[in-house]
Amino acid sequence: MTKQETQTLEAEIAALTKAVQRLADAADRQQPAMAAVDTAVADAFVFNAESTSLTPVAHVSTPDLALLVGIDRAKATLLDNSLRFAGGFSANNALLWGARGMGKSTLVKAIHKHLVKTVEAVPALVEIHREDIAALPGLMGLLRKQDRRFMLYCDDLSFNRPDQDFKALKSVLEGGLEGRPDNVVFYATSNRRHMLPRQMIDQESATGIHPNEAMDETIALSDRFGLWLGFHPCDQSEYIDIIEVYISKFKLNPKYDWHADALEWAKTRGNRSGRTAWQFVQNLAGELGHFVKF
Protein backbone atom coordinates (compact mmCIF):
# COMPACT_ATOMS: atom_id res chain seq x y z
CA MET A 1 0.00 0.00 0.00
CA THR A 2 1.40 3.38 -1.04
CA LYS A 3 1.72 6.35 1.28
CA GLN A 4 -1.12 8.10 -0.51
CA GLU A 5 -3.39 5.04 -0.19
CA THR A 6 -2.56 4.81 3.50
CA GLN A 7 -3.43 8.47 4.03
CA THR A 8 -6.71 8.02 2.13
CA LEU A 9 -7.64 4.99 4.25
CA GLU A 10 -6.82 6.83 7.48
CA ALA A 11 -8.98 9.74 6.36
CA GLU A 12 -11.89 7.41 5.58
CA ILE A 13 -11.54 5.71 8.97
CA ALA A 14 -11.49 9.10 10.72
CA ALA A 15 -14.61 10.20 8.82
CA LEU A 16 -16.37 6.95 9.66
CA THR A 17 -15.43 7.29 13.33
CA LYS A 18 -16.87 10.80 13.43
CA ALA A 19 -20.07 9.61 11.75
CA VAL A 20 -20.51 6.80 14.29
CA GLN A 21 -19.91 9.25 17.13
CA ARG A 22 -22.53 11.63 15.72
CA LEU A 23 -25.04 8.76 15.56
CA ALA A 24 -24.24 7.78 19.15
CA ASP A 25 -24.64 11.38 20.32
CA ALA A 26 -27.97 11.65 18.50
CA ALA A 27 -29.19 8.43 20.11
CA ASP A 28 -28.21 9.75 23.54
CA ARG A 29 -30.17 12.93 22.90
CA GLN A 30 -33.26 10.94 21.89
CA GLN A 31 -33.08 8.69 24.96
CA PRO A 32 -34.15 10.83 27.94
CA ALA A 33 -32.12 10.52 31.10
CA MET A 34 -33.79 9.30 34.24
CA ALA A 35 -35.06 12.30 36.16
CA ALA A 36 -33.72 12.91 39.65
CA VAL A 37 -36.26 12.03 42.31
CA ASP A 38 -36.57 12.54 46.05
CA THR A 39 -37.87 9.19 47.23
CA ALA A 40 -38.36 10.50 50.76
CA VAL A 41 -41.35 12.65 49.83
CA ALA A 42 -43.83 9.74 49.77
CA ASP A 43 -44.20 6.03 50.46
CA ALA A 44 -45.71 5.24 47.07
CA PHE A 45 -44.94 6.29 43.50
CA VAL A 46 -46.07 5.64 39.93
CA PHE A 47 -43.38 5.38 37.28
CA ASN A 48 -43.94 7.69 34.32
CA ALA A 49 -42.13 6.18 31.34
CA GLU A 50 -42.50 9.26 29.11
CA SER A 51 -40.79 11.60 31.55
CA THR A 52 -38.75 8.76 33.10
CA SER A 53 -39.75 10.01 36.53
CA LEU A 54 -41.53 8.88 39.68
CA THR A 55 -44.82 10.58 40.53
CA PRO A 56 -45.59 10.57 44.29
CA VAL A 57 -48.92 9.08 45.40
CA ALA A 58 -50.31 10.67 48.55
CA HIS A 59 -52.89 7.97 49.30
CA VAL A 60 -53.01 4.35 48.16
CA SER A 61 -56.59 3.08 48.10
CA THR A 62 -56.54 -0.37 49.67
CA PRO A 63 -58.15 -2.21 52.60
CA ASP A 64 -56.28 -3.21 55.72
CA LEU A 65 -54.50 -6.53 55.45
CA ALA A 66 -56.77 -8.08 58.08
CA LEU A 67 -59.81 -7.51 55.83
CA LEU A 68 -58.47 -9.82 53.11
CA VAL A 69 -59.95 -13.23 53.83
CA GLY A 70 -59.98 -16.44 51.82
CA ILE A 71 -56.37 -16.01 50.63
CA ASP A 72 -54.63 -16.83 53.90
CA ARG A 73 -51.74 -18.87 52.50
CA ALA A 74 -50.79 -16.34 49.82
CA LYS A 75 -51.17 -13.51 52.34
CA ALA A 76 -48.91 -15.13 54.92
CA THR A 77 -46.25 -16.06 52.36
CA LEU A 78 -46.05 -12.65 50.71
CA LEU A 79 -46.13 -10.85 54.06
CA ASP A 80 -43.20 -12.91 55.37
CA ASN A 81 -41.26 -12.25 52.18
CA SER A 82 -41.98 -8.51 52.37
CA LEU A 83 -41.03 -8.27 56.04
CA ARG A 84 -37.70 -9.95 55.31
CA PHE A 85 -37.09 -7.55 52.46
CA ALA A 86 -37.98 -4.53 54.60
CA GLY A 87 -35.57 -5.79 57.25
CA GLY A 88 -32.68 -5.87 54.79
CA PHE A 89 -32.63 -9.63 54.35
CA SER A 90 -32.88 -11.79 51.23
CA ALA A 91 -36.30 -11.92 49.59
CA ASN A 92 -37.77 -13.33 46.40
CA ASN A 93 -39.52 -11.75 43.45
CA ALA A 94 -43.14 -12.93 43.42
CA LEU A 95 -45.68 -13.76 40.75
CA LEU A 96 -49.29 -13.59 41.97
CA TRP A 97 -51.38 -15.45 39.43
CA GLY A 98 -54.87 -16.83 39.11
CA ALA A 99 -58.54 -15.96 39.17
CA ARG A 100 -59.58 -12.41 38.41
CA GLY A 101 -60.99 -10.35 41.23
CA MET A 102 -59.46 -12.47 43.99
CA GLY A 103 -57.23 -9.76 45.43
CA LYS A 104 -53.85 -10.20 43.74
CA SER A 105 -53.03 -6.51 43.31
CA THR A 106 -54.97 -5.60 46.46
CA LEU A 107 -52.77 -7.93 48.48
CA VAL A 108 -49.58 -6.22 47.29
CA LYS A 109 -50.94 -2.80 48.22
CA ALA A 110 -52.39 -4.00 51.53
CA ILE A 111 -49.06 -5.54 52.56
CA HIS A 112 -47.29 -2.30 51.78
CA LYS A 113 -49.89 -0.44 53.86
CA HIS A 114 -49.16 -2.88 56.69
CA LEU A 115 -45.42 -2.21 56.38
CA VAL A 116 -46.02 1.55 56.54
CA LYS A 117 -47.73 1.02 59.90
CA THR A 118 -45.39 -1.56 61.40
CA VAL A 119 -41.77 -1.25 60.24
CA GLU A 120 -39.24 1.50 60.80
CA ALA A 121 -37.56 1.54 57.38
CA VAL A 122 -40.58 1.44 55.05
CA PRO A 123 -39.87 0.33 51.47
CA ALA A 124 -41.47 2.59 48.88
CA LEU A 125 -44.10 1.04 46.63
CA VAL A 126 -43.45 1.80 42.94
CA GLU A 127 -46.01 0.86 40.30
CA ILE A 128 -44.94 0.38 36.70
CA HIS A 129 -47.67 0.01 34.09
CA ARG A 130 -47.57 -3.10 31.94
CA GLU A 131 -47.28 -0.91 28.82
CA ASP A 132 -43.94 0.35 30.14
CA ILE A 133 -42.25 -2.98 30.89
CA ALA A 134 -39.61 -2.26 28.25
CA ALA A 135 -38.46 0.63 30.47
CA LEU A 136 -37.79 -1.70 33.41
CA PRO A 137 -33.98 -1.81 33.04
CA GLY A 138 -33.83 1.99 33.15
CA LEU A 139 -36.11 2.13 36.17
CA MET A 140 -34.00 -0.47 37.95
CA GLY A 141 -30.96 1.67 37.26
CA LEU A 142 -32.73 4.67 38.80
CA LEU A 143 -33.77 2.76 41.92
CA ARG A 144 -30.36 1.09 42.34
CA LYS A 145 -28.84 4.51 43.09
CA GLN A 146 -31.28 5.31 45.91
CA ASP A 147 -30.68 4.73 49.60
CA ARG A 148 -34.24 3.49 50.12
CA ARG A 149 -35.63 0.01 49.46
CA PHE A 150 -38.40 -0.46 46.88
CA MET A 151 -41.27 -2.86 46.25
CA LEU A 152 -41.65 -2.60 42.48
CA TYR A 153 -45.01 -3.84 41.28
CA CYS A 154 -46.77 -4.40 37.95
CA ASP A 155 -50.48 -5.21 37.81
CA ASP A 156 -51.90 -7.58 35.18
CA LEU A 157 -48.53 -8.22 33.56
CA SER A 158 -48.64 -9.04 29.86
CA PHE A 159 -46.55 -8.38 26.79
CA ASN A 160 -47.89 -5.92 24.22
CA ARG A 161 -44.52 -5.90 22.43
CA PRO A 162 -43.07 -9.36 23.11
CA ASP A 163 -39.68 -8.70 21.53
CA GLN A 164 -39.06 -5.74 23.86
CA ASP A 165 -41.15 -6.44 26.95
CA PHE A 166 -40.42 -10.13 27.36
CA LYS A 167 -36.67 -9.70 27.02
CA ALA A 168 -36.59 -6.64 29.28
CA LEU A 169 -38.39 -8.43 32.11
CA LYS A 170 -36.35 -11.60 31.67
CA SER A 171 -33.07 -9.69 31.90
CA VAL A 172 -34.16 -7.65 34.89
CA LEU A 173 -35.42 -10.48 37.09
CA GLU A 174 -32.10 -12.29 37.32
CA GLY A 175 -30.10 -11.81 34.16
CA GLY A 176 -27.62 -9.16 33.15
CA LEU A 177 -24.20 -8.41 34.51
CA GLU A 178 -25.42 -6.40 37.50
CA GLY A 179 -28.45 -8.54 38.35
CA ARG A 180 -31.40 -7.28 40.35
CA PRO A 181 -30.56 -4.37 42.68
CA ASP A 182 -30.28 -5.41 46.32
CA ASN A 183 -32.74 -2.68 47.29
CA VAL A 184 -35.52 -3.77 44.89
CA VAL A 185 -38.00 -6.64 44.95
CA PHE A 186 -40.40 -7.17 42.06
CA TYR A 187 -44.04 -8.27 42.46
CA ALA A 188 -46.25 -8.92 39.44
CA THR A 189 -49.83 -10.08 39.03
CA SER A 190 -51.19 -12.07 36.12
CA ASN A 191 -54.28 -14.09 35.31
CA ARG A 192 -51.97 -16.84 34.07
CA ARG A 193 -48.99 -18.52 35.70
CA HIS A 194 -47.17 -18.64 32.35
CA MET A 195 -47.51 -15.19 30.87
CA LEU A 196 -46.64 -15.78 27.20
CA PRO A 197 -49.65 -14.86 25.05
CA ARG A 198 -51.00 -17.42 22.61
CA GLN A 199 -50.23 -15.14 19.65
CA MET A 200 -46.58 -15.01 20.70
CA ILE A 201 -46.39 -18.80 20.62
CA ASP A 202 -47.95 -18.68 17.16
CA GLN A 203 -45.34 -16.15 16.05
CA GLU A 204 -42.55 -18.31 17.35
CA SER A 205 -43.99 -21.29 15.47
CA ALA A 206 -44.15 -19.28 12.25
CA THR A 207 -40.44 -18.50 12.52
CA GLY A 208 -39.51 -22.16 12.75
CA ILE A 209 -39.26 -22.48 16.53
CA HIS A 210 -41.10 -25.46 17.94
CA PRO A 211 -44.11 -24.44 20.12
CA ASN A 212 -42.65 -26.39 23.03
CA GLU A 213 -39.52 -24.25 22.83
CA ALA A 214 -41.64 -21.09 22.98
CA MET A 215 -43.40 -22.47 26.04
CA ASP A 216 -40.02 -23.31 27.57
CA GLU A 217 -39.12 -19.62 27.22
CA THR A 218 -42.14 -18.41 29.16
CA ILE A 219 -41.68 -21.10 31.82
CA ALA A 220 -38.09 -19.93 32.13
CA LEU A 221 -39.43 -16.42 32.74
CA SER A 222 -41.89 -17.62 35.38
CA ASP A 223 -39.07 -19.58 37.03
CA ARG A 224 -37.26 -16.32 37.68
CA PHE A 225 -39.94 -15.47 40.22
CA GLY A 226 -38.92 -17.18 43.44
CA LEU A 227 -42.52 -17.22 44.67
CA TRP A 228 -45.56 -18.40 42.71
CA LEU A 229 -48.72 -17.56 44.64
CA GLY A 230 -51.94 -18.99 43.23
CA PHE A 231 -55.35 -17.33 43.65
CA HIS A 232 -58.42 -19.45 42.98
CA PRO A 233 -62.15 -18.66 42.73
CA CYS A 234 -63.84 -18.58 46.12
CA ASP A 235 -66.71 -20.86 47.00
CA GLN A 236 -70.06 -19.66 48.29
CA SER A 237 -69.05 -19.80 51.94
CA GLU A 238 -65.87 -17.77 51.36
CA TYR A 239 -67.77 -15.24 49.29
CA ILE A 240 -70.27 -14.70 52.14
CA ASP A 241 -67.41 -14.47 54.66
CA ILE A 242 -65.77 -11.67 52.65
CA ILE A 243 -69.02 -9.68 52.64
CA GLU A 244 -69.53 -10.21 56.37
CA VAL A 245 -66.04 -8.84 57.08
CA TYR A 246 -66.80 -5.68 55.10
CA ILE A 247 -70.24 -5.24 56.68
CA SER A 248 -68.66 -5.48 60.12
CA LYS A 249 -65.82 -3.13 59.19
CA PHE A 250 -68.15 -0.37 58.02
CA LYS A 251 -70.89 -1.07 60.61
CA LEU A 252 -73.57 -1.24 57.94
CA ASN A 253 -76.01 -3.30 60.05
CA PRO A 254 -78.68 -4.14 57.42
CA LYS A 255 -82.09 -4.86 58.95
CA TYR A 256 -82.85 -7.79 56.64
CA ASP A 257 -81.22 -11.04 55.59
CA TRP A 258 -78.91 -9.91 52.78
CA HIS A 259 -77.47 -13.37 51.96
CA ALA A 260 -79.91 -14.19 49.17
CA ASP A 261 -79.29 -10.80 47.58
CA ALA A 262 -75.52 -11.34 47.76
CA LEU A 263 -75.79 -14.71 46.02
CA GLU A 264 -78.03 -13.25 43.34
CA TRP A 265 -75.55 -10.40 42.87
CA ALA A 266 -72.76 -12.89 42.21
CA LYS A 267 -74.97 -14.97 39.91
CA THR A 268 -75.75 -12.00 37.67
CA ARG A 269 -72.02 -11.30 37.33
CA GLY A 270 -71.08 -14.87 36.59
CA ASN A 271 -68.55 -15.32 39.38
CA ARG A 272 -67.90 -15.17 43.10
CA SER A 273 -64.80 -13.19 44.00
CA GLY A 274 -63.48 -10.60 46.40
CA ARG A 275 -64.15 -7.91 43.82
CA THR A 276 -67.75 -9.03 43.37
CA ALA A 277 -68.19 -9.08 47.16
CA TRP A 278 -66.88 -5.52 47.45
CA GLN A 279 -69.17 -4.32 44.68
CA PHE A 280 -72.15 -5.84 46.50
CA VAL A 281 -71.08 -4.12 49.74
CA GLN A 282 -70.85 -0.78 47.95
CA ASN A 283 -74.35 -1.26 46.59
CA LEU A 284 -75.64 -2.33 50.01
CA ALA A 285 -74.01 0.70 51.65
CA GLY A 286 -75.67 3.02 49.15
CA GLU A 287 -79.06 1.47 49.83
CA LEU A 288 -78.53 2.01 53.56
CA GLY A 289 -77.47 5.63 53.06
CA HIS A 290 -73.74 5.13 53.71
CA PHE A 291 -70.60 5.89 51.75
CA VAL A 292 -67.74 3.40 52.04
CA LYS A 293 -64.16 3.62 50.78
CA PHE A 294 -60.66 2.66 51.84
Secondary structure as a PSIPRED ss2 file (coil, helix, strand):
# PSIPRED VFORMAT (PSIPRED V4.0)

   1 M C   1.000  0.000  0.000
   2 T C   1.000  0.000  0.000
   3 K H   0.000  1.000  0.000
   4 Q H   0.000  1.000  0.000
   5 E H   0.000  1.000  0.000
   6 T H   0.000  1.000  0.000
   7 Q H   0.000  1.000  0.000
   8 T H   0.000  1.000  0.000
   9 L H   0.000  1.000  0.000
  10 E H   0.000  1.000  0.000
  11 A H   0.000  1.000  0.000
  12 E H   0.000  1.000  0.000
  13 I H   0.000  1.000  0.000
  14 A H   0.000  1.000  0.000
  15 A H   0.000  1.000  0.000
  16 L H   0.000  1.000  0.000
  17 T H   0.000  1.000  0.000
  18 K H   0.000  1.000  0.000
  19 A H   0.000  1.000  0.000
  20 V H   0.000  1.000  0.000
  21 Q H   0.000  1.000  0.000
  22 R H   0.000  1.000  0.000
  23 L H   0.000  1.000  0.000
  24 A H   0.000  1.000  0.000
  25 D H   0.000  1.000  0.000
  26 A H   0.000  1.000  0.000
  27 A H   0.000  1.000  0.000
  28 D H   0.000  1.000  0.000
  29 R H   0.000  1.000  0.000
  30 Q H   0.000  1.000  0.000
  31 Q C   1.000  0.000  0.000
  32 P C   1.000  0.000  0.000
  33 A C   1.000  0.000  0.000
  34 M C   1.000  0.000  0.000
  35 A C   1.000  0.000  0.000
  36 A C   1.000  0.000  0.000
  37 V C   1.000  0.000  0.000
  38 D C   1.000  0.000  0.000
  39 T C   1.000  0.000  0.000
  40 A C   1.000  0.000  0.000
  41 V C   1.000  0.000  0.000
  42 A C   1.000  0.000  0.000
  43 D C   1.000  0.000  0.000
  44 A E   0.000  0.000  1.000
  45 F E   0.000  0.000  1.000
  46 V E   0.000  0.000  1.000
  47 F E   0.000  0.000  1.000
  48 N E   0.000  0.000  1.000
  49 A C   1.000  0.000  0.000
  50 E C   1.000  0.000  0.000
  51 S C   1.000  0.000  0.000
  52 T C   1.000  0.000  0.000
  53 S E   0.000  0.000  1.000
  54 L E   0.000  0.000  1.000
  55 T E   0.000  0.000  1.000
  56 P E   0.000  0.000  1.000
  57 V C   1.000  0.000  0.000
  58 A C   1.000  0.000  0.000
  59 H C   1.000  0.000  0.000
  60 V C   1.000  0.000  0.000
  61 S C   1.000  0.000  0.000
  62 T C   1.000  0.000  0.000
  63 P C   1.000  0.000  0.000
  64 D C   1.000  0.000  0.000
  65 L H   0.000  1.000  0.000
  66 A H   0.000  1.000  0.000
  67 L H   0.000  1.000  0.000
  68 L C   1.000  0.000  0.000
  69 V C   1.000  0.000  0.000
  70 G C   1.000  0.000  0.000
  71 I C   1.000  0.000  0.000
  72 D H   0.000  1.000  0.000
  73 R H   0.000  1.000  0.000
  74 A H   0.000  1.000  0.000
  75 K H   0.000  1.000  0.000
  76 A H   0.000  1.000  0.000
  77 T H   0.000  1.000  0.000
  78 L H   0.000  1.000  0.000
  79 L H   0.000  1.000  0.000
  80 D H   0.000  1.000  0.000
  81 N H   0.000  1.000  0.000
  82 S H   0.000  1.000  0.000
  83 L H   0.000  1.000  0.000
  84 R H   0.000  1.000  0.000
  85 F H   0.000  1.000  0.000
  86 A H   0.000  1.000  0.000
  87 G C   1.000  0.000  0.000
  88 G C   1.000  0.000  0.000
  89 F C   1.000  0.000  0.000
  90 S C   1.000  0.000  0.000
  91 A C   1.000  0.000  0.000
  92 N C   1.000  0.000  0.000
  93 N C   1.000  0.000  0.000
  94 A E   0.000  0.000  1.000
  95 L E   0.000  0.000  1.000
  96 L E   0.000  0.000  1.000
  97 W E   0.000  0.000  1.000
  98 G E   0.000  0.000  1.000
  99 A C   1.000  0.000  0.000
 100 R C   1.000  0.000  0.000
 101 G C   1.000  0.000  0.000
 102 M C   1.000  0.000  0.000
 103 G C   1.000  0.000  0.000
 104 K H   0.000  1.000  0.000
 105 S H   0.000  1.000  0.000
 106 T H   0.000  1.000  0.000
 107 L H   0.000  1.000  0.000
 108 V H   0.000  1.000  0.000
 109 K H   0.000  1.000  0.000
 110 A H   0.000  1.000  0.000
 111 I H   0.000  1.000  0.000
 112 H H   0.000  1.000  0.000
 113 K H   0.000  1.000  0.000
 114 H H   0.000  1.000  0.000
 115 L H   0.000  1.000  0.000
 116 V H   0.000  1.000  0.000
 117 K H   0.000  1.000  0.000
 118 T H   0.000  1.000  0.000
 119 V C   1.000  0.000  0.000
 120 E C   1.000  0.000  0.000
 121 A C   1.000  0.000  0.000
 122 V C   1.000  0.000  0.000
 123 P C   1.000  0.000  0.000
 124 A E   0.000  0.000  1.000
 125 L E   0.000  0.000  1.000
 126 V E   0.000  0.000  1.000
 127 E E   0.000  0.000  1.000
 128 I C   1.000  0.000  0.000
 129 H C   1.000  0.000  0.000
 130 R H   0.000  1.000  0.000
 131 E H   0.000  1.000  0.000
 132 D H   0.000  1.000  0.000
 133 I H   0.000  1.000  0.000
 134 A H   0.000  1.000  0.000
 135 A H   0.000  1.000  0.000
 136 L H   0.000  1.000  0.000
 137 P H   0.000  1.000  0.000
 138 G H   0.000  1.000  0.000
 139 L H   0.000  1.000  0.000
 140 M H   0.000  1.000  0.000
 141 G H   0.000  1.000  0.000
 142 L H   0.000  1.000  0.000
 143 L H   0.000  1.000  0.000
 144 R H   0.000  1.000  0.000
 145 K C   1.000  0.000  0.000
 146 Q C   1.000  0.000  0.000
 147 D C   1.000  0.000  0.000
 148 R C   1.000  0.000  0.000
 149 R C   1.000  0.000  0.000
 150 F E   0.000  0.000  1.000
 151 M E   0.000  0.000  1.000
 152 L E   0.000  0.000  1.000
 153 Y E   0.000  0.000  1.000
 154 C E   0.000  0.000  1.000
 155 D C   1.000  0.000  0.000
 156 D C   1.000  0.000  0.000
 157 L C   1.000  0.000  0.000
 158 S C   1.000  0.000  0.000
 159 F C   1.000  0.000  0.000
 160 N C   1.000  0.000  0.000
 161 R C   1.000  0.000  0.000
 162 P H   0.000  1.000  0.000
 163 D H   0.000  1.000  0.000
 164 Q H   0.000  1.000  0.000
 165 D H   0.000  1.000  0.000
 166 F H   0.000  1.000  0.000
 167 K H   0.000  1.000  0.000
 168 A H   0.000  1.000  0.000
 169 L H   0.000  1.000  0.000
 170 K H   0.000  1.000  0.000
 171 S H   0.000  1.000  0.000
 172 V H   0.000  1.000  0.000
 173 L H   0.000  1.000  0.000
 174 E C   1.000  0.000  0.000
 175 G C   1.000  0.000  0.000
 176 G C   1.000  0.000  0.000
 177 L C   1.000  0.000  0.000
 178 E C   1.000  0.000  0.000
 179 G C   1.000  0.000  0.000
 180 R C   1.000  0.000  0.000
 181 P C   1.000  0.000  0.000
 182 D C   1.000  0.000  0.000
 183 N C   1.000  0.000  0.000
 184 V E   0.000  0.000  1.000
 185 V E   0.000  0.000  1.000
 186 F E   0.000  0.000  1.000
 187 Y E   0.000  0.000  1.000
 188 A E   0.000  0.000  1.000
 189 T E   0.000  0.000  1.000
 190 S E   0.000  0.000  1.000
 191 N C   1.000  0.000  0.000
 192 R C   1.000  0.000  0.000
 193 R C   1.000  0.000  0.000
 194 H C   1.000  0.000  0.000
 195 M C   1.000  0.000  0.000
 196 L C   1.000  0.000  0.000
 197 P C   1.000  0.000  0.000
 198 R H   0.000  1.000  0.000
 199 Q H   0.000  1.000  0.000
 200 M H   0.000  1.000  0.000
 201 I H   0.000  1.000  0.000
 202 D H   0.000  1.000  0.000
 203 Q H   0.000  1.000  0.000
 204 E H   0.000  1.000  0.000
 205 S H   0.000  1.000  0.000
 206 A H   0.000  1.000  0.000
 207 T C   1.000  0.000  0.000
 208 G C   1.000  0.000  0.000
 209 I C   1.000  0.000  0.000
 210 H C   1.000  0.000  0.000
 211 P H   0.000  1.000  0.000
 212 N H   0.000  1.000  0.000
 213 E H   0.000  1.000  0.000
 214 A H   0.000  1.000  0.000
 215 M H   0.000  1.000  0.000
 216 D H   0.000  1.000  0.000
 217 E H   0.000  1.000  0.000
 218 T H   0.000  1.000  0.000
 219 I H   0.000  1.000  0.000
 220 A H   0.000  1.000  0.000
 221 L H   0.000  1.000  0.000
 222 S H   0.000  1.000  0.000
 223 D H   0.000  1.000  0.000
 224 R C   1.000  0.000  0.000
 225 F C   1.000  0.000  0.000
 226 G C   1.000  0.000  0.000
 227 L E   0.000  0.000  1.000
 228 W E   0.000  0.000  1.000
 229 L E   0.000  0.000  1.000
 230 G E   0.000  0.000  1.000
 231 F E   0.000  0.000  1.000
 232 H C   1.000  0.000  0.000
 233 P C   1.000  0.000  0.000
 234 C C   1.000  0.000  0.000
 235 D C   1.000  0.000  0.000
 236 Q H   0.000  1.000  0.000
 237 S H   0.000  1.000  0.000
 238 E H   0.000  1.000  0.000
 239 Y H   0.000  1.000  0.000
 240 I H   0.000  1.000  0.000
 241 D H   0.000  1.000  0.000
 242 I H   0.000  1.000  0.000
 243 I H   0.000  1.000  0.000
 244 E H   0.000  1.000  0.000
 245 V H   0.000  1.000  0.000
 246 Y H   0.000  1.000  0.000
 247 I H   0.000  1.000  0.000
 248 S H   0.000  1.000  0.000
 249 K H   0.000  1.000  0.000
 250 F C   1.000  0.000  0.000
 251 K C   1.000  0.000  0.000
 252 L C   1.000  0.000  0.000
 253 N C   1.000  0.000  0.000
 254 P C   1.000  0.000  0.000
 255 K C   1.000  0.000  0.000
 256 Y C   1.000  0.000  0.000
 257 D C   1.000  0.000  0.000
 258 W C   1.000  0.000  0.000
 259 H H   0.000  1.000  0.000
 260 A H   0.000  1.000  0.000
 261 D H   0.000  1.000  0.000
 262 A H   0.000  1.000  0.000
 263 L H   0.000  1.000  0.000
 264 E H   0.000  1.000  0.000
 265 W H   0.000  1.000  0.000
 266 A H   0.000  1.000  0.000
 267 K H   0.000  1.000  0.000
 268 T H   0.000  1.000  0.000
 269 R H   0.000  1.000  0.000
 270 G C   1.000  0.000  0.000
 271 N C   1.000  0.000  0.000
 272 R C   1.000  0.000  0.000
 273 S C   1.000  0.000  0.000
 274 G H   0.000  1.000  0.000
 275 R H   0.000  1.000  0.000
 276 T H   0.000  1.000  0.000
 277 A H   0.000  1.000  0.000
 278 W H   0.000  1.000  0.000
 279 Q H   0.000  1.000  0.000
 280 F H   0.000  1.000  0.000
 281 V H   0.000  1.000  0.000
 282 Q H   0.000  1.000  0.000
 283 N H   0.000  1.000  0.000
 284 L H   0.000  1.000  0.000
 285 A H   0.000  1.000  0.000
 286 G H   0.000  1.000  0.000
 287 E H   0.000  1.000  0.000
 288 L C   1.000  0.000  0.000
 289 G C   1.000  0.000  0.000
 290 H C   1.000  0.000  0.000
 291 F C   1.000  0.000  0.000
 292 V C   1.000  0.000  0.000
 293 K C   1.000  0.000  0.000
 294 F C   1.000  0.000  0.000
